Amino acid sequence: MGWIIFLILLILAIILGVRHLSKEGDKIMEQQKAREERQKQRRLAACEEYEKQLVELSSRLGECAINENLDDWREYNISSRVLIFEQSSVIIIKSKEFKFSDILDYSLVDDATSETITTSTGTAKTSTGSMIGRAVVGGVLTGGLGAVAGAATAKKNTSDNATSQTITKHKYTLYINVNSLQEPTISLQIGDNVAKAQKLAGIINVIIERNKN
């Protein structure tokens, strides 16, 4: 008789526990949905504000010829973009407006690090190194940046009992010198996107060349 009562109590405890877990799971799901909805609303609001600002700029400066985003996670934010208005010869960098003639010089720096993983029988060893200060300036853009991009390829060296692999991680920063005593240099963090680094550096290079004419 005692074990029957114990078994009944155990079954009741299991049922109550399952119901409790189910309610907790439903609560977590509701909270997750609420967070997602808030994020969606914030995203829509940011998008609407961004579109409004872009329309206002275009009505004043003409058609936006180039609109390049710097931060993927802040895609609807003028302060994270480089905007080119070719008709009025204006460039907006992180919400700051400049005439083409205000752009004086630039340098593209790759603060790269390398990581070497050496694997022998049953063991692995990792070492890291720094390659700081490689810059691409003005006329050496194509060859210089091409060399930097080529360094991203992993290298493998194999011996009788060990294999090593070197991986280079890039971190590009574009420094733009402008005609301003208060803030003569603007830095753009581009990350490891070599295509975006090339594009932005090329745009600034074209503006500087046009200024010469």
Phi and psi in degrees as a GROMACS rama.xvg file:
@    title "Ramachandran Plot"
@    xaxis  label "Phi"
@    yaxis  label "Psi"
@TYPE xy
-63.5005  -39.5601  GLY-2
-71.9743  -26.617  TRP-3
-67.2254  -44.7056  ILE-4
-61.1818  -43.2647  ILE-5
-60.6649  -41.5957  PHE-6
-65.4699  -40.7163  LEU-7
-62.9426  -45.1514  ILE-8
-62.4426  -37.9264  LEU-9
-64.9438  -42.7991  LEU-10
-63.4238  -42.5625  ILE-11
-62.1178  -41.249  LEU-12
-63.2987  -40.9266  ALA-13
-63.7656  -44.4267  ILE-14
-62.0454  -46.1393  ILE-15
-63.7003  -38.3946  LEU-16
-64.7463  -41.6549  GLY-17
-63.5831  -43.371  VAL-18
-61.8737  -40.0809  ARG-19
-64.6679  -44.3372  HIS-20
-63.7558  -37.4412  LEU-21
-64.3975  -43.5051  SER-22
-64.1932  -40.8837  LYS-23
-64.4701  -40.1304  GLU-24
-63.4923  -42.6584  GLY-25
-62.6114  -39.6102  ASP-26
-64.5556  -42.4704  LYS-27
-63.9501  -40.9396  ILE-28
-64.5915  -40.423  MET-29
-64.4236  -41.4511  GLU-30
-64.1093  -40.7488  GLN-31
-63.4048  -43.5082  GLN-32
-63.1747  -38.2218  LYS-33
-65.8263  -40.8597  ALA-34
-63.718  -44.4056  ARG-35
-62.4077  -38.4835  GLU-36
-66.8215  -41.4301  GLU-37
-63.2695  -42.0819  ARG-38
-62.813  -40.7323  GLN-39
-62.5177  -43.8692  LYS-40
-65.2644  -40.8006  GLN-41
-64.1845  -40.2674  ARG-42
-63.6212  -43.3864  ARG-43
-63.9339  -41.2526  LEU-44
-64.2445  -42.4258  ALA-45
-64.533  -39.4262  ALA-46
-63.8068  -44.4843  CYS-47
-63.082  -42.9162  GLU-48
-65.2734  -41.3476  GLU-49
-61.9428  -46.8095  TYR-50
-61.9129  -39.4886  GLU-51
-63.0247  -46.1252  LYS-52
-63.346  -39.5264  GLN-53
-66.07  -39.5836  LEU-54
-63.5962  -43.5806  VAL-55
-62.4659  -42.513  GLU-56
-65.5868  -41.7005  LEU-57
-66.898  -36.0403  SER-58
-67.3448  -26.7341  SER-59
-93.3912  -36.5472  ARG-60
-111.457  -7.37459  LEU-61
98.08  -175.621  GLY-62
-63.0994  138.706  GLU-63
-80.331  111.162  CYS-64
-78.2362  -36.1089  ALA-65
-136.67  132.33  ILE-66
-134.902  98.2587  ASN-67
-111.172  126.756  GLU-68
-88.8411  141.367  ASN-69
-101.329  -35.4687  LEU-70
-116.887  113.294  ASP-71
-62.5161  -30.0937  ASP-72
-82.6625  -8.51823  TRP-73
-123.593  54.9633  ARG-74
-67.5711  -27.9542  GLU-75
-103.002  64.4371  TYR-76
-152.601  116.654  ASN-77
-59.4255  -32.6033  ILE-78
-70.345  -10.517  SER-79
-108.539  19.486  SER-80
-128.526  158.962  ARG-81
-113.478  119.791  VAL-82
-115.704  134.509  LEU-83
-117.302  123.111  ILE-84
-113.945  94.6925  PHE-85
-68.8079  -34.9688  GLU-86
-60.7371  -38.6492  GLN-87
-102.311  4.59512  SER-88
54.1925  50.8665  SER-89
-124.562  139.264  VAL-90
-123.615  132.6  ILE-91
-110.859  121.373  ILE-92
-118.736  112.095  ILE-93
51.6024  51.3653  LYS-94
74.2328  0.765147  SER-95
-104.196  129.915  LYS-96
-96.6018  132.442  GLU-97
-135.966  146.339  PHE-98
-74.7929  154.491  LYS-99
-54.2765  -37.5632  PHE-100
-66.8385  -14.5363  SER-101
-80.1298  -14.3674  ASP-102
-84.1325  117.503  ILE-103
-102.962  -41.6567  LEU-104
-164.474  173.551  ASP-105
-158.014  162.21  TYR-106
-148.723  141.942  SER-107
-112.324  117.086  LEU-108
-112.709  135.017  VAL-109
-110.777  105.667  ASP-110
-89.5357  79.2143  ASP-111
-93.247  152.778  ALA-112
-127.685  148.707  THR-113
-118.036  147.1  SER-114
-130.346  124.087  GLU-115
-111.828  124.913  THR-116
-112.925  118.047  ILE-117
-108.56  123.391  THR-118
-117.285  124.994  THR-119
-117.38  -164.5  SER-120
-64.3871  103.771  THR-121
77.948  1.08657  GLY-122
-133.565  157.345  THR-123
-139.614  139.573  ALA-124
-129.887  132.528  LYS-125
-117.733  134.904  THR-126
-133.672  146.067  SER-127
-120.362  152.499  THR-128
-141.017  166.602  GLY-129
-119.159  140.297  SER-130
-129.351  83.9389  MET-131
-102.815  143.504  ILE-132
100.377  2.1932  GLY-133
-73.3118  122.447  ARG-134
-128.862  150.908  ALA-135
-115.036  122.408  VAL-136
-127.001  129.669  VAL-137
50.6168  -118.306  GLY-138
-67.1162  -17.331  GLY-139
-92.9955  18.7487  VAL-140
-55.477  -52.7248  LEU-141
-64.4257  -54.8254  THR-142
-66.5927  -42.8095  GLY-143
-64.1333  -50.0066  GLY-144
-70.5431  -31.693  LEU-145
-61.4394  -39.1334  GLY-146
-66.6726  -40.0325  ALA-147
-64.1413  -44.3819  VAL-148
-63.309  -36.4369  ALA-149
-65.3972  -27.1756  GLY-150
-70.7128  -11.26  ALA-151
-73.0185  -15.3577  ALA-152
-69.7636  131.254  THR-153
-70.0515  144.015  ALA-154
-111.409  137.241  LYS-155
-121.949  128.194  LYS-156
-120.551  127.44  ASN-157
-120.124  132.846  THR-158
-120.397  -168.933  SER-159
-63.1075  -35.3449  ASP-160
-130.882  11.2308  ASN-161
-149.333  151.163  ALA-162
-132.72  132.643  THR-163
-121.193  145.039  SER-164
-135.041  126.371  GLN-165
-109.401  125.444  THR-166
-119.117  129.427  ILE-167
-104.172  128.556  THR-168
-107.645  126.564  LYS-169
-99.7472  150.109  HIS-170
-143.016  96.7437  LYS-171
-89.2421  139.441  TYR-172
-132.67  127.285  THR-173
-101.418  119.061  LEU-174
-101.261  124.853  TYR-175
-116.879  121.595  ILE-176
-88.6538  125.394  ASN-177
-122.648  164.146  VAL-178
-81.2765  75.239  ASN-179
-150.339  123.966  SER-180
-74.6308  -29.6154  LEU-181
-72.8833  -40.7972  GLN-182
-142.096  80.9955  GLU-183
-72.6263  -18.1343  PRO-184
-130.742  129.238  THR-185
-112.016  131.427  ILE-186
-109.024  134.624  SER-187
-116.562  116.717  LEU-188
-83.0831  117.992  GLN-189
-107.138  -16.7057  ILE-190
78.377  -141.48  GLY-191
-101.789  12.8589  ASP-192
-83.4878  94.4264  ASN-193
-66.78  -34.7413  VAL-194
-64.2533  -42.7061  ALA-195
-67.8638  -38.0086  LYS-196
-61.1293  -45.2029  ALA-197
-62.0021  -44.4987  GLN-198
-63.801  -49.2773  LYS-199
-65.4618  -42.2599  LEU-200
-63.1422  -39.7975  ALA-201
-64.0021  -40.0714  GLY-202
-61.8266  -47.3446  ILE-203
-63.6972  -38.271  ILE-204
-62.4199  -41.9999  ASN-205
-62.2381  -43.2088  VAL-206
-60.2233  -44.6814  ILE-207
-63.4234  -41.8006  ILE-208
-64.476  -38.5236  GLU-209
-65.5097  -35.6022  ARG-210
-61.926  -30.5099  ASN-211
-68.2853  -25.7846  LYS-212
